[in-house]
Each structure stands twice: as structure tokens, then as C-alpha cells.
């Protein structure tokens, strides 16, 4: 970031700021989750579109892949993570379906809204 807060495109851990990787995203997600720990009705939903989002998608109660990110879907297939496309709200479960890791895939935000997940 420059002095005006605009992105410069430079990524460096030397600055020790910002979110630069999937590990950084997960660290920040855990910080937010820790703030809400202890709430019996809290459900964590993470929505991402790239392989860098995979750690958070798997850590959340419900992980949603959004868009046409073929790379992340191919990665999931390769490592044995089930991806269910466009489920309705009644079919959305937590991240495990028995012993199988489970993520959901929606084409766009409109599809997520139509699913009823955000109601």
C-alpha cells in the first residue's frame, strides 16, 4: 500500500502487513472465529474462489466455492474433497458428509441468494 492506502501490487512479507497467502487468510479467519467462540448458534461460512482460499474453506463450518474457478475444483477432485454444485438450503450441511470432506459450488452471488443460505 502506498501512503494514500492504494494497492501498489508489491507483495512482501518484509512489510509484515496484509494478507499474502492462504495461510495468512486462515490466520485472520481464526482470529475472527476466536472472537465469536462460545456462541452455540454460530456457524462459520467462508466463500472463496481460488486455491489460496482452500484452507479457510475447509476450516469453516460451510465452505462455498464461487465462480468458475476450475483450478480450485480440480484441486479438490485431485485430493478427494467432494464438491456439490448449487445445492438448495435444505441440502447444505456442515463441511463433512460422513467421513468425506464437502464443499459447495455456486456460479455467482445470485445463485447463493436463490439457495436461501443467506435468509
C-alpha positions in Angstrom: 0.0 0.0 0.0 1.2 3.5 -0.7 0.8 6.5 1.7 -2.8 7.0 0.4 -3.8 3.4 1.1 -3.9 2.4 -2.5 -2.5 -1.0 -3.5 0.9 -0.9 -5.2 0.9 -4.5 -6.4 4.0 -5.2 -4.3 3.7 -8.2 -2.1 6.4 -8.7 0.5 6.4 -10.4 3.9 9.1 -7.8 4.9 6.4 -5.3 5.5 4.6 -7.8 7.8 1.2 -6.4 6.9 -1.7 -7.6 4.9 -2.9 -11.0 3.7 -0.5 -12.5 1.2 -1.3 -16.2 1.2 -3.8 -18.9 2.1 -2.0 -19.3 5.4 -2.4 -15.6 6.1 -6.2 -15.8 5.3 -6.6 -18.8 7.7 -4.7 -17.0 10.5 -7.0 -13.9 10.1 -10.1 -16.2 9.9 -9.1 -17.9 13.1 -8.8 -14.6 14.9 -12.3 -13.6 13.9 -13.6 -17.1 14.9 -11.9 -16.8 18.3 -13.8 -13.6 19.0 -17.1 -15.4 18.5 -16.1 -18.7 20.2 -18.6 -20.0 22.7 -21.7 -19.0 20.8 -23.7 -22.2 20.4 -25.5 -21.0 17.3 -22.5 -19.5 15.5 -21.9 -21.1 12.0 -18.9 -20.1 10.0 -19.4 -19.7 6.3 -16.4 -18.9 4.0 -16.8 -18.1 0.4 -13.8 -18.2 -1.9 -12.7 -18.7 -5.5 -9.1 -19.8 -5.5 -6.7 -22.4 -4.2 -5.4 -19.7 -1.7 -8.9 -19.9 -0.1 -8.9 -23.7 0.4 -7.5 -23.6 4.0 -10.3 -21.3 5.0 -13.0 -23.2 3.0 -12.0 -26.4 4.8 -11.8 -24.7 8.3 -15.3 -23.1 8.0 -18.4 -25.0 9.0 -19.7 -24.4 5.5 -17.2 -23.7 2.6 -18.5 -22.3 -0.6 -16.6 -22.1 -3.9 -17.9 -19.2 -6.0 -17.4 -18.6 -9.7 -15.8 -20.5 -12.5 -12.5 -21.2 -10.7 -11.6 -24.5 -12.4 -8.3 -24.7 -10.6 -9.8 -25.0 -7.1 -12.4 -27.5 -8.2 -9.7 -29.6 -9.9 -7.6 -29.4 -6.8 -10.5 -30.6 -4.7 -11.1 -33.5 -7.0 -7.4 -34.5 -7.0 -7.2 -34.6 -3.2 -10.6 -36.2 -2.6 -12.7 -33.3 -1.5 -16.3 -33.6 -2.7 -17.8 -30.5 -4.3 -21.6 -30.3 -4.6 -22.8 -27.8 -7.2 -25.7 -25.5 -6.5 -27.5 -27.2 -3.6 -30.6 -25.8 -2.0 -30.6 -24.6 1.6 -32.1 -27.8 2.9 -29.2 -29.8 1.5 -26.4 -27.6 2.9 -24.7 -29.4 5.6 -21.6 -28.7 7.6 -18.2 -29.4 5.9 -18.3 -33.2 6.4 -20.7 -35.6 4.8 -19.9 -38.7 6.9 -16.1 -39.1 6.6 -16.0 -37.2 3.3 -14.9 -33.5 3.2 -17.6 -31.5 1.5 -17.6 -28.0 -0.1 -20.3 -26.4 -2.2 -20.0 -24.6 -5.5 -22.2 -21.8 -6.8 -21.7 -19.9 -10.1 -22.3 -16.4 -8.6 -23.8 -14.4 -5.7 -27.3 -14.6 -7.2 -27.2 -18.4 -7.1 -26.2 -18.2 -3.4 -29.1 -15.9 -2.7 -31.5 -18.1 -4.5 -30.3 -21.1 -2.4 -31.7 -19.5 0.7 -28.4 -19.7 2.6 -28.4 -16.0 3.4 -32.0 -15.9 4.6 
